[in-house]
Amino acid sequence: MIRLATSALAFSLLAGTAVAEPVEYDFDKSHANLSFSYDHLGFSTTEGRFGDWEGELLIDAEEPSNSSVEFYIDVNSLDTFWGERDEHFLSADFFDAENFREAKFESTKVEKTGENELEVTGDLTIKDITKPVTLTVTVTSFGEHPMAKKEAAGFAVTGVIKRSDYGMDMYTPYVGDEVTVTFHGETLKADDSN
């Protein structure tokens, strides 16, 4: 639900590589996953993912605050591994995917909070409702990719949102209102970047 451009911010947190201006990175979608989980009646944790998304990431390793990320998610790519539940989640009771096909995240602030950690604040829009969200980004690796032979960054992103904030409060409080969003991915320096 957030154009995982968030990762760019994460990479920028690695101060050590002098960069005159933010550098564009491309997401390697073959090594990335956008997932979510929530509590079901206190008995189990239900999980799902979004398979179709696009991200735009700019990383400034010297000044992380200059980094930015935008993430766009195709709501219809939702998959909870149970077809009937997917259909219900895409209905007007929840995402209303027929009328609101895309969710997006746009960063508004990037702050380095640790040696390999960033805090990324931004606006998450679902069903034309926009709310502020804070994501924790851990940079798992930053350097030359051994196979691609170009600068790369790996990261793990986590955040918690309330579905009721976006008009999806059916079955609360029995089914958890808080949804944990997780993104793991790799990015490569764009070919046209300096």
C-alpha positions in Angstrom: 0.0 0.0 0.0 2.9 2.1 -0.2 5.1 2.4 -3.2 8.1 0.9 -1.5 10.2 3.8 -2.5 10.8 3.7 1.2 13.8 1.6 0.6 15.6 4.5 -0.9 15.4 6.3 2.3 17.0 3.4 4.0 19.9 3.4 1.8 20.5 7.0 2.2 21.0 6.4 5.8 24.3 4.8 5.1 26.5 7.9 5.3 29.9 7.1 3.9 29.4 7.4 0.2 29.7 11.0 -0.8 26.9 11.8 -3.2 26.4 15.3 -4.6 22.6 14.7 -5.0 20.0 12.0 -4.5 20.6 8.9 -6.7 17.8 6.9 -8.3 17.6 3.2 -7.5 15.4 0.6 -9.2 13.6 -2.2 -7.3 14.5 -5.8 -8.1 11.0 -7.2 -8.0 12.3 -10.7 -8.3 13.8 -10.3 -4.8 11.2 -8.3 -3.0 8.0 -8.9 -1.1 5.2 -6.6 0.2 3.3 -8.4 2.9 0.9 -7.8 5.8 -0.5 -9.6 8.8 -3.2 -9.1 11.4 -4.7 -10.9 14.5 -7.7 -13.1 13.9 -9.9 -13.4 17.0 -6.8 -14.0 19.1 -6.5 -17.5 17.8 -4.1 -17.0 14.9 -2.2 -14.5 12.7 -3.5 -14.2 9.1 -1.1 -13.1 6.4 -1.2 -11.8 2.9 0.7 -9.9 0.2 0.4 -7.6 -2.7 2.0 -9.0 -5.8 1.9 -5.9 -8.1 3.5 -2.6 -7.1 5.9 0.0 -8.3 8.4 2.1 -6.4 10.4 5.2 -7.0 13.4 5.6 -4.8 16.0 8.4 -4.5 18.9 7.9 -2.0 21.3 10.5 -0.7 23.8 8.6 1.3 25.5 11.7 2.6 22.3 13.5 3.6 19.6 10.9 4.2 17.0 13.7 4.8 17.3 14.5 1.1 16.2 11.0 0.2 12.6 10.2 -0.9 10.4 7.3 -1.9 7.0 6.8 -3.5 5.2 3.5 -3.6 2.2 2.5 -5.7 0.2 -0.7 -5.1 -2.3 -2.4 -7.3 -5.0 -3.3 -4.7 -6.3 -6.0 -7.0 -3.1 -7.9 -6.6 -4.0 -8.7 -3.0 -3.5 -12.4 -2.1 -4.3 -13.9 1.3 -3.9 -17.5 0.0 -7.7 -18.0 0.3 -9.8 -17.0 -2.6 -13.1 -16.3 -0.8 -11.3 -14.0 1.7 -9.6 -12.2 -1.2 -12.9 -11.5 -2.8 -14.3 -10.1 0.4 -11.3 -7.9 1.1 -11.6 -6.5 -2.4 -15.3 -5.8 -2.0 -16.9 -2.5 -0.8 -16.7 -3.9 2.8 -13.0 -3.3 2.7 -10.8 -2.0 -0.2 -13.6 -1.4 -2.6 -11.1 -2.2 -5.4 -13.6 -1.6 -8.2 -13.6 2.1 -7.3 -10.2 2.5 -5.7 -7.7 0.4 -7.6 -4.5 2.0 -6.2 -3.0 2.7 -2.8 0.1 4.8 -2.5 2.7 6.0 0.0 4.7 9.2 -0.4 7.5 10.0 2.0 7.5 13.5 3.6 10.5 13.0 6.0 13.5 10.7 6.3 15.6 10.6 9.4 18.6 8.5 10.3 18.0 6.9 13.7 20.9 4.4 14.0 23.9 3.1 12.2 21.8 1.1 9.8 18.3 2.4 10.6 16.0 5.1 9.2 12.7 6.4 10.2 10.6 7.4 7.2 7.4 9.4 7.7 4.9 9.8 4.9 1.4 9.9 3.6 -0.5 6.6 3.0 -3.6 6.9 0.8 -6.1 4.1 0.6 -9.7 4.7 -0.8 -8.8 8.4 -1.3 -8.3 8.7 2.5 -4.8 10.0 3.4 -3.2 9.5 6.8 0.4 9.9 8.1 2.4 6.7 8.6 5.8 6.1 10.1 8.0 3.3 8.8 11.1 1.8 10.3 13.8 0.9 7.7 16.7 -1.3 8.4 19.5 -1.3 5.8 20.6 -4.9 5.5 23.3 -4.4 2.9 24.8 -1.5 0.9 27.6 -1.9 -1.7 28.4 -3.5 -5.0 26.1 -6.3 -6.0 28.2 -9.4 -6.6 26.2 -10.5 -9.7 25.0 -7.2 -11.2 28.3 -5.5 -10.6 26.7 -2.2 -9.7 25.8 -0.3 -6.5 23.0 -2.0 -4.6 21.0 -1.7 -1.3 19.0 -4.2 0.6 16.5 -3.4 3.3 13.7 -4.4 5.6 10.8 -2.1 6.2 8.1 -2.4 8.8 5.1 -0.3 10.0 1.7 -0.6 11.6 -1.5 1.0 10.3 -5.1 0.9 11.5 -7.5 -0.3 8.9 -10.3 1.6 10.6 -8.5 4.8 9.6 -9.3 3.9 6.0 -13.0 3.0 6.4 -12.3 -0.8 6.8 -13.4 -1.4 10.4 -15.7 -4.5 9.8 -15.4 -7.1 12.6 -13.3 -4.9 14.9 -12.3 -5.3 17.7 -12.6 -9.1 17.3 -10.5 -9.1 14.2 -7.4 -6.9 14.8 -7.6 -3.3 13.7 -3.8 -3.0 13.6 -2.2 -4.4 10.5 1.6 -4.9 10.3 3.0 -4.1 6.9 6.4 -5.6 6.0 8.6 -5.1 2.9 11.8 -6.9 2.1 13.7 -6.0 -1.0 16.8 -5.3 -3.1 17.4 -2.2 -5.2 20.1 -1.5 -7.8 21.4 1.9 -8.9 19.6 3.0 -12.0 21.6 2.9 -15.2 21.1 6.6 -15.9 22.2 7.7 -12.4 25.5 9.3 -11.8 
